[in-house]
C-alpha cells in the first residue's frame, strides 16, 4: 500500500490536522506516517495538545534545533530529507506557513509530490517569514487545499494552475464542532467558573479578557511590546495572558513591566484556551488560529497585527485592528471592540466538513496516481538516489 507522510511542527498544526490525522491512521494504519519537526518542543507546547485531541504521538521526531529561522530550516532540511528516504512516501503533506513548511524543499529535491493544506493565504507583507514560506510551498505543491474561494483567487493571480487548488473550508470549524461546541470535552459552567477562580483569581461572572502575543514583530521589538502591554492595561479589566517562553524572555530582557490587571502564566492546554476564549469579553491576540477560533465561537477580537492573511474577520465584523508598530490610541481600540458585541456576525469559514473533504481528496488522488505533475515514465522518485554527503 502507498504511504503518506504528514509533516507538522507547531501546536496549531496539531489542532487543525487532528481529525484528518485520526482518519488517515484509521484508514492507512502504518502507511500513514506523522513526522514532527520539533519546532515546538516543550511538553506544554506539544504533548498536552496530542493528549487532549486524542492524537497519537508522532511516528518520527526530527528534533530540530536553532535560535534563528536560518538555523531551524538548516537543521530541518537534511533531517527531513533523510527521513523521507527512509519512509519512501508517495506524497508528503505540509500544513500552514512555518519554518517546518520550508521542508517542502526537501520533498521537492526528492521529486515527491507535495500537498499543502492552508495554501494561497497572503498578507502581501514580504517582511513576514510566513509569507515567504507559504509562497515557496504553494509553488512547489502538486495539490493545494485553500480554505476560502478568495484564497484560490490569490493563487491563480500568481500563475498557479486552477486544477492544483481545491477549496475545502477551514478544518478548525470541524475541530471546534467535534471537540468543543458539541460538549464532548467542554467544562460545565460551574467547572469553568471554578477554573477561573482557583487559577486566575477571578470571581464568578467577573469580566475578563484573554490575550496572547508571540509574533516576533510584536515581542522582539521593545516599542511594539510596550504598546501591546499598554493595550492590555487599557482594558481596565483582568487580562489572562498565557505567554510563550520567547515572549517571557523578551519581557525580561527589555525590562517591561506587566500591568497590574494582567495575569501572566505559562502556556496552557488547548481546552483551557477554548474555555477562556468562550467566556472572555473579548480577546487580544496576534495569533492567526486564535482569531479564527474566536470568530467561530462568537468572541470579538483585537487583532494585534500590522498586516494579516486573514482579513475576512474584519469584513465579517468579528475583529478590530490594533497595529503595534504605530502610535495608536489603546483606549479607542478598546472602545471599538466593546461595541462589537459577542456573536454578532456570521463567519464564512465553512460548515465543518473540511477535514472529510481533504481526506477523501487525498485518498482518491493517491489511489488514482494523480498527484504528480511529472510524466509517469519520468517520475521515479526512488531511483538512483544519493544520501546527503555523497560526492556524486
SVG drawing of the C-alpha trace seen along z (x, -y; Angstrom):
<svg xmlns="http://www.w3.org/2000/svg" viewBox="-25 -58 58 60">
<polyline fill="none" stroke="black" stroke-width="0.4" points="0.0,0.0 1.2,-3.5 2.4,-5.7 1.5,-9.3 3.7,-11.4 2.4,-14.4 5.0,-16.9 4.0,-19.2 5.9,-21.3 3.8,-23.6 0.8,-23.2 -1.8,-24.9 -0.8,-22.3 -1.8,-19.5 -5.2,-21.2 -6.1,-21.9 -5.0,-18.5 -6.3,-16.4 -9.4,-15.0 -7.5,-14.4 -4.7,-12.5 -7.1,-10.2 -9.0,-9.4 -5.8,-8.7 -4.4,-6.5 -7.7,-4.5 -7.6,-4.1 -3.9,-3.6 -2.5,-2.3 1.3,-2.2 1.2,-3.5 0.4,-6.9 3.5,-8.5 3.3,-11.5 6.6,-13.4 7.1,-16.0 9.9,-18.6 10.3,-19.7 9.9,-23.4 7.6,-23.4 9.4,-21.1 8.4,-21.5 5.7,-19.4 3.1,-22.1 3.7,-23.3 3.2,-19.9 2.4,-16.8 -0.6,-18.2 -2.2,-19.0 -1.7,-15.5 -3.3,-14.1 -6.3,-16.4 -7.2,-15.9 -6.7,-12.2 -3.9,-12.2 -1.3,-9.5 2.3,-10.5 4.4,-11.2 5.9,-8.2 9.1,-10.2 10.5,-13.1 13.3,-15.1 14.2,-17.2 15.4,-20.2 17.2,-22.9 18.2,-26.5 18.0,-30.1 17.0,-31.6 14.9,-30.8 18.1,-30.0 19.3,-27.6 16.0,-25.8 15.5,-25.4 19.1,-24.5 18.7,-21.7 15.3,-20.6 16.2,-20.1 18.9,-17.3 17.0,-15.6 13.7,-15.6 15.5,-14.6 16.9,-11.5 13.6,-10.7 11.7,-10.8 14.3,-8.5 13.6,-6.0 9.8,-6.4 9.5,-6.5 6.1,-8.1 4.0,-8.5 3.2,-12.1 4.2,-14.5 1.7,-16.8 2.6,-20.1 0.2,-22.5 0.5,-26.2 3.3,-28.6 6.0,-27.9 9.7,-27.1 8.6,-23.4 6.8,-24.1 10.1,-25.0 10.7,-21.3 8.8,-21.2 12.1,-21.9 13.5,-18.6 10.4,-16.8 10.8,-18.6 14.5,-17.7 13.4,-14.0 10.6,-14.6 8.0,-13.5 4.5,-15.0 3.7,-17.8 0.3,-18.6 -0.2,-21.9 -3.1,-22.4 -3.8,-26.1 -2.5,-27.2 -2.7,-30.5 -3.1,-32.7 -1.4,-36.0 -0.6,-39.0 1.3,-40.8 3.8,-41.7 7.2,-40.4 8.8,-41.2 6.9,-38.2 8.8,-34.9 5.5,-33.1 4.7,-35.0 7.9,-33.6 7.2,-30.0 3.7,-29.8 4.6,-31.2 7.5,-28.8 5.4,-25.8 2.4,-26.8 4.6,-27.0 6.3,-23.7 3.0,-21.9 1.2,-19.4 -2.1,-19.9 -3.2,-22.8 -6.1,-22.9 -7.3,-26.5 -9.8,-27.3 -11.7,-30.1 -12.5,-30.9 -10.7,-34.2 -7.5,-32.3 -7.8,-30.3 -8.2,-33.6 -4.9,-34.8 -3.1,-31.7 -4.5,-31.9 -3.2,-35.5 0.3,-34.1 0.0,-31.6 -0.8,-28.5 -2.9,-26.2 -6.6,-26.1 -6.6,-22.3 -3.9,-22.3 -6.1,-24.2 -9.2,-22.8 -11.3,-25.0 -12.2,-22.9 -13.3,-25.2 -11.4,-25.6 -10.8,-22.4 -10.7,-24.5 -14.5,-24.6 -14.6,-20.8 -12.3,-20.6 -14.3,-23.1 -17.6,-21.4 -16.2,-17.9 -14.2,-18.6 -15.8,-21.6 -19.1,-23.0 -20.7,-19.5 -19.8,-19.5 -17.7,-16.3 -14.7,-18.0 -16.3,-21.2 -16.4,-22.0 -19.7,-22.8 -20.4,-26.4 -19.6,-25.7 -16.4,-23.9 -15.3,-26.6 -16.0,-29.3 -14.1,-27.3 -11.1,-27.1 -11.0,-30.8 -11.5,-31.4 -8.8,-29.0 -6.2,-29.5 -6.6,-33.2 -8.4,-34.6 -11.5,-35.8 -14.8,-35.9 -17.8,-34.2 -19.2,-36.1 -16.3,-38.6 -15.5,-40.3 -12.1,-39.5 -10.1,-39.4 -7.8,-36.8 -4.5,-37.8 -1.8,-36.0 1.3,-37.6 4.0,-35.6 4.9,-37.2 8.5,-38.4 7.4,-41.8 5.5,-42.3 7.7,-40.6 11.2,-41.2 10.7,-44.9 10.6,-46.7 8.4,-49.6 5.8,-47.2 5.9,-45.0 5.3,-48.0 2.3,-49.1 0.8,-45.5 1.0,-45.7 -0.4,-49.2 -3.3,-47.9 -3.9,-45.2 -3.7,-47.8 -6.3,-50.0 -8.9,-47.2 -9.5,-48.1 -10.5,-44.5 -8.4,-41.4 -6.5,-40.1 -5.4,-36.4 -2.1,-36.2 -0.7,-32.8 2.8,-33.9 5.1,-31.7 8.7,-31.4 10.1,-33.6 7.6,-36.3 8.6,-35.9 12.3,-36.2 11.6,-39.4 9.7,-40.9 12.5,-40.2 15.2,-41.3 13.6,-44.7 12.6,-45.1 9.0,-45.7 6.6,-46.0 3.5,-43.8 0.3,-45.9 -1.4,-45.1 -4.6,-43.9 -2.6,-41.3 -2.3,-37.7 0.7,-36.2 1.0,-32.4 3.0,-29.8 1.5,-28.3 -1.7,-26.3 -3.6,-23.4 -5.9,-23.8 -9.1,-23.0 -8.3,-25.6 -7.7,-28.2 -11.1,-27.4 -12.8,-27.7 -11.2,-31.1 -11.9,-32.2 -15.6,-31.3 -16.2,-33.2 -13.9,-36.2 -15.5,-39.6 -13.0,-39.8 -9.6,-38.6 -6.3,-40.5 -4.1,-38.4 -1.6,-38.2 -2.4,-34.5 -4.0,-33.7 -5.5,-30.5 -7.0,-32.1 -8.6,-34.9 -10.3,-32.2 -11.4,-30.2 -12.7,-33.4 -14.7,-34.3 -16.3,-30.8 -17.1,-30.7 -18.5,-34.3 -15.9,-36.2 -14.8,-39.6 -11.0,-40.1 -8.5,-42.8 -6.0,-41.6 -2.6,-43.0 -1.1,-42.9 0.4,-45.3 -0.8,-43.0 -2.8,-39.8 -3.5,-36.9 -7.0,-36.6 -8.7,-40.0 -12.1,-38.3 -12.5,-38.7 -12.5,-42.4 -15.0,-42.1 -17.4,-40.0 -17.2,-42.4 -15.7,-39.9 -12.4,-41.8 -10.8,-45.2 -7.3,-46.1 -4.5,-47.4 -1.1,-48.0 1.7,-47.8 4.1,-49.3 2.2,-52.6 1.3,-55.1 -2.3,-54.1 -4.7,-55.1 -5.3,-51.9 -8.4,-53.3 -10.1,-53.9 -9.3,-50.3 -10.9,-49.0 -13.9,-51.2 -14.3,-49.7 -14.1,-46.1 -16.6,-46.7 -19.0,-48.0 -18.8,-44.8 -20.8,-42.6 -20.5,-38.8 -21.7,-36.5 -23.0,-39.5 -21.7,-38.2 -21.8,-35.2 -18.5,-33.7 -17.7,-32.1 -15.1,-29.6 -17.1,-26.6 -19.7,-24.0 -17.5,-21.6 -16.7,-19.2 -13.2,-20.4 -11.3,-17.5 -13.5,-15.0 -13.1,-16.7 -9.3,-16.8 -9.2,-13.1 -11.4,-12.0 -9.5,-14.0 -6.1,-12.8 -7.1,-9.2 -8.8,-9.5 -5.7,-11.0 -3.4,-8.6 -5.5,-5.7 -5.5,-7.0 -1.9,-8.1 -2.9,-11.6 -0.8,-13.7 2.5,-14.1 2.9,-16.7 5.6,-14.6 5.1,-12.1 4.8,-8.6 7.8,-7.2 10.0,-10.1 8.7,-10.1 10.9,-7.7 11.4,-9.4 13.2,-6.4 15.7,-5.5 19.4,-6.5 19.1,-8.4 22.2,-9.5 22.3,-10.4 23.5,-13.7 27.3,-13.6 27.7,-11.6 30.1,-13.3 28.5,-12.1"/>
</svg>
